[in-house]
């Protein structure tokens, strides 16, 4: 049947079918295009994800290496600190063990002179000469003590100080006012600014 022989209804129906087929083709084409775009996007995302994963893996390995290096440094520092403590303790023990060596070395000549004085006293007939020798040794001993910072605590005529003096007696005195040391029974000594033995004294009341 030719186009001219078709009635209007048939022509309209055929036109509608053609439009529907065209719409279906357009929809299929758009759907296929969208699928292609989506597939391309997925492929692109996967292509980007692989280098990103490799980059993250490299960063993890770098951080692990840095962590291992820091831990090794920490272990070495701990070992060095332990060795330092051992060395300091050993040196401290040695120092405490031989801390009096210098004083003893200074006192040895005094001991030598005392031995000579004792040996000479056995044959000495002059008591004054013996006394002079002993006095000389005593002065030598005092000099050694002074070199080490040992001094005597002030005594008679000085105000009583409980930090340096130990009062064993009290007595009224016309010569001294109250609280003054009038007699010393035993000398006191200081090492630099520290009292190592208070003096035993009598104090005026």
Backbone as ProteinMPNN parsed JSONL, in Angstrom:
{"seq_chain_A": "XXXXXXXXXXXXXXXXXXXXXXXXXXXXXXXXXXXXXXXXXXXXXXXXXXXXXXXXXXXXXXXXXXXXXXXXXXXXXXXXXXXXXXXXXXXXXXXXXXXXXXXXXXXXXXXXXXXXXXXXXXXXXXXXXXXXXXXXXXXXXXXXXXXXXXXXXXXXXXXXXXXXXXXXXXXXXXXXXXXXXXXXXXXXXXXXXXXXXXXXXXXXX", "coords_chain_A": {"N_chain_A": [[0.862, -1.184, 0.0], [0.616, 2.128, -0.898], [1.927, 5.355, 0.158], [0.063, 7.213, -0.526], [-2.238, 5.786, -0.606], [-2.724, 5.092, 1.997], [-4.789, 5.437, 4.812], [-5.589, 8.144, 7.002], [-5.46, 7.31, 9.684], [-3.869, 5.012, 9.688], [-1.515, 6.088, 8.781], [-0.894, 7.853, 10.819], [-0.481, 6.041, 12.903], [1.722, 4.612, 12.025], [3.607, 6.603, 12.0], [3.813, 7.179, 14.701], [4.924, 4.776, 15.586], [7.404, 4.855, 14.363], [8.511, 7.072, 15.618], [8.614, 6.091, 18.257], [10.414, 3.971, 17.895], [12.633, 5.458, 17.197], [13.009, 6.873, 19.541], [13.586, 4.78, 21.282], [15.99, 3.915, 20.168], [17.525, 6.192, 20.588], [17.503, 6.304, 23.409], [18.783, 3.885, 23.999], [21.237, 4.392, 22.879], [22.084, 6.523, 24.444], [22.161, 5.242, 26.91], [24.11, 3.318, 26.434], [26.25, 4.992, 25.973], [26.48, 6.232, 28.463], [27.179, 4.012, 29.969], [29.64, 3.463, 28.832], [31.032, 5.769, 29.591], [30.972, 5.491, 32.349], [32.403, 3.123, 32.655], [34.867, 3.966, 31.682], [35.478, 5.865, 33.609], [35.75, 4.235, 35.852], [37.949, 2.704, 35.09], [39.837, 4.724, 34.924], [39.884, 5.567, 37.595], [40.843, 3.249, 38.795], [43.33, 3.19, 37.625], [44.464, 5.447, 38.765], [44.378, 4.717, 41.442], [46.207, 2.636, 41.766], [48.92, 3.772, 41.556], [48.659, 5.459, 43.805], [48.338, 3.651, 45.889], [50.804, 2.406, 45.767], [52.39, 4.58, 46.428], [51.562, 5.075, 49.069], [52.402, 2.696, 50.225], [55.145, 2.949, 49.925], [55.578, 5.139, 51.599], [54.885, 4.005, 54.039], [56.905, 2.091, 54.306], [59.106, 3.799, 54.455], [58.536, 5.186, 56.845], [58.642, 3.032, 58.606], [61.34, 2.369, 58.393], [62.471, 4.719, 59.445], [61.457, 4.573, 62.012], [62.724, 2.251, 62.962], [65.368, 3.127, 62.871], [65.326, 5.224, 64.776], [64.678, 3.745, 67.042], [66.927, 2.131, 67.282], [68.808, 4.123, 67.796], [67.833, 4.948, 70.255], [68.296, 2.633, 71.792], [71.09, 2.578, 71.704], [71.649, 4.965, 73.019], [70.608, 4.378, 75.543], [72.351, 2.324, 76.291], [74.78, 3.744, 76.329], [74.212, 5.552, 78.39], [73.911, 3.79, 80.552], [76.485, 2.719, 80.683], [77.842, 5.062, 81.3], [76.807, 5.624, 83.847], [77.772, 3.41, 85.264], [80.518, 3.878, 85.051], [80.748, 6.349, 86.397], [79.878, 5.628, 88.973], [81.879, 3.806, 89.614], [84.136, 5.468, 89.604], [83.369, 7.172, 91.651], [83.34, 5.424, 93.824], [86.068, 4.782, 93.914], [87.076, 7.323, 94.495], [85.957, 7.827, 97.015], [87.133, 5.781, 98.403], [89.832, 6.411, 98.387], [89.933, 9.032, 99.26], [91.18, 10.275, 101.372], [93.818, 10.168, 100.791], [95.535, 12.296, 99.956], [95.713, 13.905, 102.257], [96.848, 12.123, 104.03], [99.304, 11.689, 102.787], [100.399, 14.197, 103.195], [100.664, 14.111, 105.927], [102.522, 12.175, 106.453], [105.295, 13.05, 106.519], [105.212, 14.322, 109.017], [104.751, 12.18, 110.719], [107.139, 10.858, 110.257], [108.933, 12.659, 111.469], [108.069, 12.537, 114.092], [108.799, 9.925, 114.704], [111.576, 10.165, 114.525], [111.965, 11.958, 116.625], [111.176, 10.423, 118.819], [113.073, 8.37, 118.693], [115.368, 9.882, 119.142], [114.883, 10.8, 121.711], [115.473, 8.732, 123.39], [118.16, 8.675, 123.79], [118.573, 11.216, 124.556], [119.779, 13.776, 126.664], [119.169, 16.284, 127.244], [116.364, 17.806, 128.175], [115.095, 20.063, 127.305], [115.832, 20.32, 124.651], [114.564, 18.107, 123.589], [111.901, 18.814, 124.031], [111.768, 21.034, 122.391], [112.058, 19.833, 119.898], [109.739, 18.282, 119.752], [107.843, 20.301, 119.775], [108.397, 21.504, 117.351], [107.576, 19.506, 115.576], [104.883, 19.504, 116.182], [104.104, 22.035, 115.28], [104.5, 21.615, 112.586], [102.528, 19.732, 112.098], [100.243, 21.286, 112.618], [100.454, 23.08, 110.509], [99.963, 21.429, 108.3], [97.286, 20.755, 108.796], [96.1, 23.297, 108.597], [96.542, 23.835, 105.911], [94.737, 22.105, 104.818], [92.416, 23.332, 105.432], [91.603, 23.283, 108.052], [90.775, 24.763, 111.059], [90.985, 26.256, 114.362], [88.323, 26.536, 116.774], [87.147, 29.655, 118.006], [88.023, 30.578, 121.381], [88.611, 31.201, 124.719], [87.439, 34.239, 126.129], [85.738, 34.831, 124.103], [82.308, 35.274, 122.982], [79.843, 32.914, 124.017], [78.812, 30.414, 121.791], [76.394, 28.303, 120.808], [76.524, 26.835, 118.496], [79.156, 26.339, 118.047], [80.367, 25.822, 120.442], [80.498, 23.77, 123.372], [79.03, 23.889, 126.357], [80.189, 22.924, 129.413], [80.396, 23.682, 131.98], [79.376, 26.321, 134.239], [80.137, 29.496, 135.637], [80.44, 32.157, 137.953], [81.966, 35.266, 137.199], [84.276, 37.864, 137.799], [85.814, 39.036, 136.005], [84.831, 38.632, 133.428], [81.878, 39.365, 131.534], [78.467, 38.095, 131.588], [77.887, 35.073, 129.775], [80.252, 34.769, 128.424], [83.092, 32.944, 127.349], [85.197, 31.516, 129.69], [87.024, 29.591, 130.194], [88.741, 26.939, 128.545], [88.373, 23.566, 127.961], [88.751, 21.616, 126.062], [89.916, 21.891, 122.789], [88.058, 23.109, 119.985], [87.296, 22.321, 116.517], [87.188, 23.447, 113.103], [86.306, 22.576, 109.784], [86.994, 24.258, 107.094], [84.062, 25.956, 106.632], [82.591, 24.43, 108.333], [81.748, 23.077, 111.458], [83.568, 20.587, 112.906], [84.18, 19.556, 115.315], [82.912, 20.615, 118.326], [84.117, 22.944, 120.781], [84.886, 22.227, 124.205], [83.83, 24.002, 126.942], [84.003, 26.417, 129.694], [81.603, 28.66, 130.908], [80.89, 32.047, 131.691], [78.551, 33.064, 134.167]], "CA_chain_A": [[0.0, 0.0, 0.0], [1.434, 3.329, -1.025], [1.655, 6.415, 1.126], [-1.13, 7.949, -0.928], [-3.413, 4.948, -0.374], [-2.938, 4.893, 3.431], [-5.731, 6.355, 5.43], [-4.933, 8.978, 8.015], [-5.186, 6.575, 10.947], [-2.711, 4.134, 9.477], [-0.34, 6.942, 8.643], [-0.582, 8.341, 12.164], [0.008, 4.91, 13.706], [3.078, 4.296, 11.568], [4.466, 7.709, 12.44], [4.042, 6.994, 16.149], [5.847, 3.646, 15.741], [8.738, 5.318, 13.974], [9.013, 7.949, 16.68], [8.94, 5.235, 19.397], [11.651, 3.268, 17.578], [13.71, 6.449, 17.281], [13.243, 7.17, 20.961], [14.26, 3.618, 21.861], [17.374, 3.943, 19.706], [18.21, 7.296, 21.294], [17.679, 5.9, 24.815], [19.798, 2.822, 24.033], [22.522, 5.04, 22.592], [22.479, 7.282, 25.644], [22.487, 4.271, 27.959], [25.398, 2.724, 26.089], [27.261, 6.036, 26.172], [26.663, 6.388, 29.914], [27.923, 2.835, 30.432], [31.025, 3.637, 28.408], [31.618, 6.811, 30.441], [31.154, 4.913, 33.696], [33.504, 2.157, 32.568], [36.104, 4.74, 31.543], [35.743, 6.486, 34.913], [36.239, 3.175, 36.736], [39.308, 2.378, 34.675], [40.699, 5.847, 35.307], [40.027, 5.528, 39.062], [41.738, 2.138, 39.113], [44.68, 3.586, 37.2], [44.952, 6.397, 39.767], [44.465, 4.042, 42.733], [47.414, 1.806, 41.832], [50.063, 4.58, 42.005], [48.413, 5.947, 45.161], [48.626, 2.54, 46.803], [52.252, 2.237, 45.777], [52.944, 5.711, 47.169], [51.306, 4.827, 50.496], [53.26, 1.59, 50.642], [56.496, 3.504, 50.041], [55.606, 5.96, 52.811], [54.878, 3.08, 55.187], [58.245, 1.519, 54.412], [59.997, 4.861, 54.923], [58.252, 5.407, 58.269], [59.143, 1.866, 59.334], [62.793, 2.504, 58.448], [62.774, 5.793, 60.388], [61.162, 4.068, 63.357], [63.794, 1.325, 63.321], [66.57, 3.913, 63.128], [65.15, 5.911, 66.061], [64.723, 2.744, 68.112], [68.331, 1.751, 67.443], [69.458, 5.237, 68.487], [67.386, 4.891, 71.652], [69.015, 1.54, 72.448], [72.484, 2.995, 71.88], [71.672, 5.99, 74.071], [70.413, 3.681, 76.81], [73.599, 1.618, 76.6], [75.774, 4.757, 76.692], [73.85, 6.07, 79.71], [74.216, 2.757, 81.532], [77.946, 2.679, 80.82], [78.25, 6.286, 82.002], [76.476, 5.464, 85.267], [78.716, 2.44, 85.839], [81.823, 4.53, 85.165], [80.671, 7.365, 87.456], [79.824, 4.931, 90.264], [83.206, 3.247, 89.886], [85.015, 6.581, 89.961], [82.939, 7.654, 92.971], [83.835, 4.465, 94.812], [87.508, 4.97, 94.018], [87.321, 8.598, 95.151], [85.641, 7.676, 98.444], [88.086, 4.835, 98.987], [91.153, 7.025, 98.53], [89.768, 10.473, 99.399], [92.092, 10.803, 102.396], [95.204, 9.91, 100.382], [96.329, 13.533, 99.922], [95.979, 14.328, 103.635], [97.793, 11.171, 104.62], [100.616, 11.982, 102.209], [100.913, 15.397, 103.866], [100.946, 13.801, 107.333], [103.628, 11.214, 106.576], [106.509, 13.685, 107.054], [105.016, 14.564, 110.448], [104.98, 10.887, 111.368], [108.592, 10.611, 110.217], [109.604, 13.501, 112.469], [107.741, 11.984, 115.406], [109.637, 8.737, 114.898], [112.939, 10.638, 114.801], [111.971, 12.545, 117.97], [111.104, 9.321, 119.778], [114.374, 7.702, 118.686], [116.358, 10.775, 119.763], [114.589, 10.985, 123.139], [116.031, 7.606, 124.156], [119.546, 9.011, 124.124], [118.671, 12.644, 124.861], [120.009, 14.149, 128.057], [118.667, 17.647, 127.385], [114.915, 17.779, 128.049], [114.641, 21.238, 126.552], [116.021, 20.025, 123.23], [113.481, 17.187, 123.217], [110.657, 19.587, 123.987], [111.823, 21.869, 121.195], [111.815, 18.965, 118.739], [108.316, 17.929, 119.728], [107.115, 21.51, 119.399], [108.588, 21.694, 115.921], [106.705, 18.545, 114.889], [103.506, 19.954, 116.38], [103.864, 23.146, 114.355], [104.395, 21.017, 111.256], [101.197, 19.132, 112.024], [99.285, 22.385, 112.503], [100.562, 23.626, 109.156], [99.265, 20.492, 107.406], [95.851, 20.914, 109.034], [95.676, 24.583, 108.046], [96.528, 23.705, 104.456], [93.515, 21.37, 104.471], [91.258, 24.144, 105.802], [91.219, 23.022, 109.445], [91.106, 25.857, 111.97], [90.439, 26.062, 115.712], [87.15, 27.336, 117.14], [87.517, 30.685, 118.994], [87.825, 30.082, 122.746], [88.529, 32.08, 125.887], [87.198, 35.644, 125.861], [84.751, 34.957, 123.031], [80.928, 34.963, 123.397], [79.451, 31.509, 123.848], [77.995, 30.135, 120.601], [76.035, 26.877, 120.879], [76.853, 26.161, 117.238], [80.576, 26.002, 118.026], [80.857, 25.506, 121.782], [79.709, 22.898, 124.247], [79.242, 24.356, 127.728], [80.17, 21.831, 130.401], [80.334, 24.3, 133.308], [79.096, 27.742, 134.343], [80.769, 30.045, 136.842], [80.439, 33.613, 138.042], [83.294, 35.828, 136.949], [84.407, 39.317, 137.932], [86.601, 39.515, 134.869], [84.042, 38.557, 132.188], [80.431, 39.5, 131.679], [77.725, 36.838, 131.418], [77.836, 34.506, 128.43], [81.589, 34.772, 127.819], [83.888, 31.742, 127.659], [86.279, 31.874, 130.622], [88.027, 28.515, 130.223], [88.558, 25.942, 127.478], [88.874, 22.248, 128.372], [89.164, 20.881, 124.849], [89.777, 22.744, 121.612], [87.153, 22.716, 118.912], [87.902, 22.502, 115.188], [86.313, 23.64, 111.936], [86.838, 22.266, 108.463], [86.472, 25.365, 106.293], [82.996, 26.642, 107.364], [81.802, 23.423, 109.062], [82.297, 22.652, 112.749], [83.713, 19.123, 112.955], [84.153, 19.215, 116.747], [82.766, 21.813, 119.155], [85.052, 23.012, 121.918], [84.294, 22.065, 125.537], [84.188, 25.254, 127.594], [83.32, 26.934, 130.898], [80.992, 29.935, 130.533], [80.534, 32.912, 132.832], [77.087, 33.17, 134.361]], "C_chain_A": [[0.886, 1.218, 0.0], [1.018, 4.346, 0.011], [0.357, 7.128, 0.793], [-2.389, 7.142, -0.622], [-3.694, 4.739, 1.102], [-3.944, 5.901, 3.931], [-5.035, 7.126, 6.536], [-4.608, 8.222, 9.293], [-3.959, 5.709, 10.809], [-1.436, 4.962, 9.402], [0.112, 7.466, 10.011], [0.049, 7.264, 13.016], [1.437, 4.59, 13.318], [4.053, 5.375, 12.023], [4.822, 7.567, 13.913], [5.056, 5.892, 16.388], [7.271, 4.084, 15.408], [9.348, 6.211, 15.059], [9.425, 7.125, 17.901], [10.251, 4.497, 19.146], [12.84, 4.233, 17.671], [14.056, 6.783, 18.717], [13.986, 6.035, 21.641], [15.725, 3.603, 21.447], [18.171, 5.027, 20.422], [18.508, 6.928, 22.74], [18.764, 4.852, 24.937], [21.188, 3.422, 23.825], [23.019, 5.821, 23.807], [22.901, 6.35, 26.768], [23.858, 3.663, 27.709], [26.522, 3.739, 26.316], [27.549, 6.246, 27.656], [27.47, 5.234, 30.475], [29.388, 2.963, 30.068], [31.743, 4.675, 29.267], [31.918, 6.27, 31.827], [32.323, 3.944, 33.704], [34.843, 2.875, 32.465], [36.493, 5.386, 32.873], [36.321, 5.476, 35.889], [37.674, 2.83, 36.396], [40.286, 3.472, 35.082], [40.95, 5.854, 36.816], [40.972, 4.415, 39.468], [43.174, 2.489, 38.743], [45.3, 4.564, 38.198], [45.204, 5.693, 41.089], [45.749, 3.233, 42.856], [48.638, 2.63, 42.227], [49.885, 5.106, 43.424], [48.723, 4.874, 46.187], [50.128, 2.31, 46.902], [52.922, 3.359, 46.567], [52.77, 5.525, 48.676], [52.205, 3.724, 51.028], [54.7, 2.08, 50.824], [56.627, 4.358, 51.304], [55.646, 5.092, 54.063], [56.27, 2.492, 55.395], [59.248, 2.55, 54.923], [59.802, 5.127, 56.417], [58.767, 4.252, 59.121], [60.662, 1.949, 59.485], [63.207, 3.59, 59.446], [62.529, 5.338, 61.82], [62.265, 3.135, 63.838], [65.078, 2.082, 63.656], [66.487, 4.629, 64.475], [65.236, 4.93, 67.221], [66.161, 2.301, 68.361], [69.115, 2.851, 68.148], [69.095, 5.241, 69.966], [68.143, 3.808, 72.418], [70.473, 1.916, 72.7], [72.613, 4.038, 72.983], [71.499, 5.363, 75.449], [71.682, 2.969, 77.241], [74.682, 2.603, 77.031], [75.497, 5.316, 78.09], [74.185, 5.06, 80.804], [75.728, 2.67, 81.766], [78.459, 3.901, 81.568], [77.975, 6.159, 83.5], [77.448, 4.505, 85.951], [80.069, 3.104, 86.06], [81.83, 5.562, 86.292], [80.65, 6.703, 88.837], [81.187, 4.345, 90.625], [84.178, 4.335, 90.311], [84.668, 7.134, 91.345], [83.437, 6.734, 94.074], [85.338, 4.612, 95.018], [87.843, 6.255, 94.771], [87.069, 8.492, 96.659], [86.666, 6.773, 99.139], [89.42, 5.502, 99.277], [91.07, 8.536, 98.747], [90.727, 11.083, 100.428], [93.562, 10.647, 102.01], [96.058, 11.171, 100.452], [96.681, 14.008, 101.326], [96.997, 13.414, 104.281], [99.199, 11.407, 104.091], [101.238, 13.202, 102.873], [101.303, 15.113, 105.311], [102.145, 12.86, 107.501], [104.935, 11.867, 107.034], [106.415, 13.994, 108.541], [105.274, 13.288, 111.234], [106.475, 10.564, 111.397], [109.315, 11.4, 111.3], [109.291, 13.026, 113.889], [108.608, 10.762, 115.694], [111.077, 9.139, 115.223], [113.033, 11.207, 116.219], [111.951, 11.458, 119.032], [112.451, 8.606, 119.867], [115.427, 8.557, 119.38], [116.131, 10.914, 121.254], [115.191, 9.881, 123.993], [117.466, 7.901, 124.597], [119.698, 10.467, 124.552], [118.857, 12.86, 126.35], [119.471, 15.546, 128.34], [117.166, 17.649, 127.123], [114.405, 18.952, 127.218], [114.782, 21.014, 125.043], [114.929, 19.093, 122.729], [112.157, 17.925, 123.093], [110.616, 20.468, 122.748], [111.552, 21.049, 119.933], [110.341, 18.589, 118.614], [107.472, 19.125, 119.321], [107.234, 21.779, 117.901], [107.683, 20.756, 115.115], [105.249, 18.976, 115.01], [103.167, 21.101, 115.43], [103.719, 22.631, 112.92], [103.019, 20.39, 111.058], [100.121, 20.206, 111.875], [99.285, 22.972, 111.088], [99.835, 22.729, 108.144], [97.757, 20.661, 107.552], [95.334, 22.215, 108.438], [95.613, 24.543, 106.522], [95.272, 22.961, 103.971], [92.255, 22.112, 104.876], [90.772, 23.907, 107.215], [91.701, 24.176, 110.31], [90.472, 25.584, 113.329], [89.24, 26.979, 115.928], [87.593, 28.384, 118.169], [87.14, 30.256, 120.408], [87.682, 31.176, 123.781], [88.395, 33.541, 125.463], [86.166, 35.888, 124.771], [83.344, 34.669, 123.57], [80.611, 33.493, 123.12], [78.506, 31.376, 122.649], [77.663, 28.642, 120.604], [76.317, 26.105, 119.588], [78.311, 25.716, 117.184], [81.108, 25.529, 119.369], [79.899, 24.571, 122.518], [80.023, 23.286, 125.7], [79.123, 23.18, 128.691], [80.114, 22.379, 131.829], [79.943, 25.753, 133.165], [79.657, 28.252, 135.666], [80.689, 31.566, 136.802], [81.856, 34.137, 137.888], [83.243, 37.335, 137.103], [85.114, 39.913, 136.717], [85.782, 39.576, 133.577], [82.56, 38.756, 132.49], [79.757, 38.172, 131.366], [77.751, 36.392, 129.948], [79.16, 34.495, 127.699], [82.332, 33.517, 128.267], [85.072, 32.166, 128.52], [87.341, 30.782, 130.718], [87.69, 27.498, 129.134], [89.198, 24.629, 127.928], [89.369, 21.416, 127.185], [88.902, 21.761, 123.638], [88.743, 22.173, 120.638], [87.787, 23.026, 117.559], [86.814, 22.643, 114.122], [87.06, 23.195, 110.688], [86.187, 23.239, 107.486], [85.351, 26.059, 107.078], [82.134, 25.669, 108.165], [82.511, 23.051, 110.361], [82.361, 21.125, 112.769], [83.85, 18.626, 114.395], [83.997, 20.479, 117.55], [83.763, 21.777, 120.324], [84.263, 22.88, 123.223], [84.784, 23.217, 126.422], [83.449, 25.456, 128.91], [82.856, 28.343, 130.569], [80.656, 30.731, 131.779], [79.024, 33.074, 132.908], [76.709, 34.583, 134.807]], "O_chain_A": [[1.807, 1.326, 0.81], [-0.035, 4.254, 0.643], [-0.362, 7.589, 1.679], [-3.463, 7.704, -0.406], [-4.772, 4.263, 1.458], [-3.949, 7.063, 3.524], [-3.944, 6.734, 6.95], [-3.579, 8.478, 9.918], [-3.108, 5.671, 11.698], [-0.395, 4.555, 9.918], [1.302, 7.519, 10.322], [0.994, 7.522, 13.762], [2.274, 4.325, 14.181], [5.192, 5.081, 12.386], [5.959, 7.797, 14.324], [5.93, 6.008, 17.247], [8.221, 3.717, 16.1], [10.535, 6.117, 15.371], [10.451, 7.406, 18.52], [11.097, 4.395, 20.034], [13.911, 3.871, 18.159], [15.222, 6.955, 19.072], [14.882, 6.256, 22.455], [16.604, 3.317, 22.261], [19.322, 4.825, 20.809], [19.598, 7.189, 23.248], [19.578, 4.903, 25.859], [22.163, 3.042, 24.473], [24.2, 5.788, 24.151], [23.863, 6.618, 27.487], [24.664, 3.508, 28.627], [27.604, 3.389, 26.788], [28.7, 6.414, 28.061], [28.33, 5.421, 31.335], [30.272, 2.628, 30.857], [32.906, 4.497, 29.629], [32.968, 6.546, 32.408], [33.132, 3.935, 34.632], [35.829, 2.461, 33.073], [37.671, 5.45, 33.225], [37.239, 5.779, 36.651], [38.516, 2.679, 37.281], [41.402, 3.199, 35.522], [42.065, 6.11, 37.269], [41.801, 4.587, 40.363], [44.115, 2.134, 39.454], [46.504, 4.524, 38.45], [46.152, 6.037, 41.794], [46.322, 3.153, 43.942], [49.348, 2.238, 43.153], [50.859, 5.192, 44.173], [49.304, 5.157, 47.235], [50.659, 2.054, 47.983], [53.896, 3.128, 47.284], [53.687, 5.775, 49.459], [52.709, 3.809, 52.148], [55.388, 1.674, 51.761], [57.647, 4.313, 51.992], [56.35, 5.401, 55.024], [56.753, 2.405, 56.524], [60.129, 2.229, 55.721], [60.771, 5.273, 57.162], [59.269, 4.464, 60.225], [61.211, 1.647, 60.545], [64.166, 3.416, 60.198], [63.29, 5.672, 62.728], [62.693, 3.217, 64.99], [65.788, 1.732, 64.598], [67.458, 4.643, 65.231], [65.804, 5.249, 68.266], [66.57, 2.116, 69.507], [69.974, 2.575, 68.985], [69.939, 5.503, 70.822], [68.579, 4.027, 73.548], [71.028, 1.621, 73.758], [73.553, 4.008, 73.778], [72.159, 5.764, 76.408], [72.051, 3.002, 78.415], [75.42, 2.34, 77.981], [76.419, 5.529, 78.877], [74.687, 5.435, 81.863], [76.185, 2.561, 82.904], [79.389, 3.803, 82.369], [78.807, 6.54, 84.323], [77.893, 4.751, 87.072], [80.695, 2.929, 87.105], [82.794, 5.647, 87.054], [81.325, 7.162, 89.759], [81.603, 4.379, 91.783], [84.949, 4.158, 91.255], [85.552, 7.514, 92.113], [83.897, 7.19, 95.121], [85.826, 4.574, 96.148], [88.77, 6.285, 95.581], [87.849, 8.991, 97.471], [87.013, 6.979, 100.302], [90.067, 5.205, 100.281], [92.027, 9.253, 98.453], [91.044, 12.271, 100.358], [94.451, 10.956, 102.804], [97.183, 11.129, 100.951], [97.8, 14.459, 101.572], [97.895, 13.866, 104.991], [100.172, 11.338, 104.842], [102.448, 13.249, 103.091], [102.169, 15.789, 105.866], [102.712, 12.77, 108.59], [105.631, 11.289, 107.869], [107.418, 13.938, 109.253], [105.928, 13.306, 112.277], [107.008, 10.076, 112.393], [110.205, 10.875, 111.969], [110.139, 13.101, 114.777], [109.093, 10.593, 116.813], [111.719, 8.536, 116.084], [114.016, 10.988, 116.928], [112.644, 11.569, 120.044], [112.92, 8.275, 120.956], [116.272, 8.043, 120.112], [117.086, 11.125, 122.0], [115.399, 10.069, 125.191], [117.918, 7.434, 125.642], [120.799, 10.912, 124.873], [118.203, 12.231, 127.181], [119.331, 15.953, 129.493], [116.737, 17.509, 125.977], [113.402, 18.837, 126.515], [113.948, 21.468, 124.26], [114.425, 19.244, 121.616], [111.388, 17.688, 122.162], [109.565, 20.633, 122.128], [110.892, 21.524, 119.009], [109.775, 18.58, 117.521], [106.488, 18.973, 118.597], [106.28, 22.228, 117.265], [107.1, 21.153, 114.106], [104.471, 18.835, 114.066], [102.083, 21.136, 114.848], [102.915, 23.146, 112.142], [102.421, 20.502, 109.988], [99.19, 20.044, 111.087], [98.233, 23.314, 110.548], [99.17, 23.228, 107.236], [97.033, 20.706, 106.557], [94.258, 22.242, 107.842], [94.729, 25.149, 105.916], [94.812, 23.171, 102.849], [91.149, 21.603, 104.695], [89.65, 24.284, 107.555], [92.881, 24.526, 110.299], [89.542, 24.786, 113.441], [89.154, 28.058, 115.342], [88.329, 28.058, 119.101], [86.089, 29.654, 120.626], [86.75, 31.979, 123.731], [89.108, 34.025, 124.584], [85.763, 37.028, 124.54], [83.2, 33.898, 124.519], [81.052, 32.918, 122.126], [77.537, 32.124, 122.514], [78.551, 27.809, 120.422], [76.345, 24.874, 119.587], [78.676, 24.842, 116.397], [82.17, 24.91, 119.438], [78.685, 24.585, 122.314], [81.122, 23.047, 126.2], [78.082, 22.528, 128.767], [79.823, 21.642, 132.771], [80.145, 26.359, 132.113], [79.655, 27.547, 136.675], [80.851, 32.181, 135.748], [82.815, 33.54, 138.376], [82.326, 38.002, 136.625], [85.028, 41.109, 136.442], [85.999, 40.449, 132.736], [82.061, 38.371, 133.547], [80.415, 37.229, 130.924], [77.654, 37.201, 129.025], [79.205, 34.243, 126.495], [82.214, 33.085, 129.414], [85.848, 33.046, 128.147], [88.426, 31.009, 131.255], [86.523, 27.235, 128.842], [90.388, 24.574, 128.234], [90.295, 20.615, 127.314], [87.811, 22.308, 123.476], [88.581, 20.961, 120.49], [88.682, 23.864, 117.451], [85.724, 22.077, 114.207], [88.266, 23.402, 110.55], [85.028, 23.091, 107.1], [85.633, 26.694, 108.094], [81.057, 26.041, 108.631], [83.705, 22.751, 110.372], [81.336, 20.453, 112.662], [83.664, 17.441, 114.673], [84.86, 21.353, 117.48], [84.181, 20.711, 120.776], [83.131, 23.352, 123.333], [85.986, 23.39, 126.626], [82.451, 24.801, 129.21], [83.617, 29.137, 130.017], [80.202, 30.185, 132.785], [78.325, 33.2, 131.902], [75.531, 34.868, 135.021]]}, "name": "protein", "num_of_chains": 1, "seq": "XXXXXXXXXXXXXXXXXXXXXXXXXXXXXXXXXXXXXXXXXXXXXXXXXXXXXXXXXXXXXXXXXXXXXXXXXXXXXXXXXXXXXXXXXXXXXXXXXXXXXXXXXXXXXXXXXXXXXXXXXXXXXXXXXXXXXXXXXXXXXXXXXXXXXXXXXXXXXXXXXXXXXXXXXXXXXXXXXXXXXXXXXXXXXXXXXXXXXXXXXXXXX"}
